[in-house]
Amino acid sequence: MSENKLVVRVAVESDIDEIAGMIDELVKGHPAENWKRHKSSLKQAYFNGAPIAHLYIAERKSVILGMGQWTRQYDMFWGQFGGVLEWLYVKPEYRGSGVAAAIVVELCSQIRKSGGSYAMGEGMNPNVS
């Protein structure tokens, strides 16, 4: 395996400082920018026995470049499972290099593996990936 390979993997608790840092960047300009966010809440949300979503990290040479998450969804009209893509973020210095696309591809792959037949999401801010 190439040492320079981009890897998208499940986030682990030891990533929490990097995740918190990316959230601090992502929230800039939002009304919640100055709200106190606690790492203990992040830990409870993603790294307990029942995480609220599937959080993934993109990294190269053990350097975290970005993140994204997906949650399972059921569409009652179509009778199908799928997933909602959220919180896609790539650090500014790595944008335009395919990191966002790699995260989306992995999230979609995981949705498919879970039995989902569609993925959906919406953009909050065009300056995050």
N, C-alpha and C positions, 0 to 999 in steps of 0.2 A: 504494500500500500504506500502510495506517495505521501511523503511527509507534509507536502503542501496542499493536500486534498481538503476540500471543504466538506465538513461532516455536519449533518443535522441529526441531533440526538435528543432523547428525552432529558429534560432539565432535572437536575438532582439538587438536593438541599445545599450542597457546597457551592452551588452557583448563585446563591441568594444575594450576595453582595453585588455581583454583576447585574443581576435582574433588577435589583433596587436602583442601581445607577441608570439603567436603560429607562426605567419608569420615570425617574427624575428628569431625564432628557425628553421623553415622550410627552410629559405633562406640561412642558413649557408653553406658556400662552393660553393655557386652559384655566378656567376659574379655580380648579383644584390645585393649581401650581404651588401654592404656599401651605397647603394642607399637610399636616404631619402624618406621614405614612410609616407604619411600624413593620419592621422585618418579621416580627412575630406573627403579624397578620398574614404576610406572604407565606410564611412557613405553614400556618394553619390552612390556608387556602389551597396550597399546591403540594405540600409534602407530609400530609397526614394520611390516615388510612382511607380516606374518601375525598380525593382532590376534586375541586370544582370543575376542572378542565384539564386537558392534556397539553402541558406546556413543553415546547421544544426550543432548543438552543442551536444556533449555527456557530461553528467554530472552525478555525484553521490554526494548526500548530498550537493547540490548547489556548488560543486567544478567542474569546467570545466576540462574535461580530453582530449578532442579532437574535431575535426571538419571535415566536408566534405561538398561538394556542388554538385549539379547536375543542368544541363541545358537541356532543351527540344531540341530534334533533330528530323528531318524527313529524313528517308532514301528513296531517290527517286527511287532507283532500286527496292526495296521491297515494296514500298508504305506503309510504316509503321512509326508510331511515336515511339520514344524511348527517352533515356536520356544518357547523358555523365556524368560520375562520375569524379570529379576532386578535387584536393587540400585536399585529405585525409591526416590527420595528427593526431597523438596521442602523447601526452607528454611522454617522455622516461620512466618516472616512472610508467606509466600505460600500457605500451606495454606488449603484451603476455597475457592479461587478458580478451580478447574478445571485447575490446572497438572498434577496427577497424571493426570487423565483425558486431557488432551492428549498427555502422554507415552505413555500406554498406547495410545491411538488410533494414534499415529505408529509405535510399535513393531509393533503388529499389522498396520498397513499395509505395513511393510517385510517382515514375515514373509510376508504374502500375495504381495508382489512377488517374493520369492525362491522362490515355488512352494509355500509352506507352506499347510496347510489348517486348522491349529489353533494356538492359543497357550495356554500354561499357565504358572503361577507359583504361588508360595506366599508368604505374608506372614511375615516374621520379627518385625516390630515394628510395631504399629498406630500408632505415633507418628512415622512418617517420611514420610507423604505426605498 
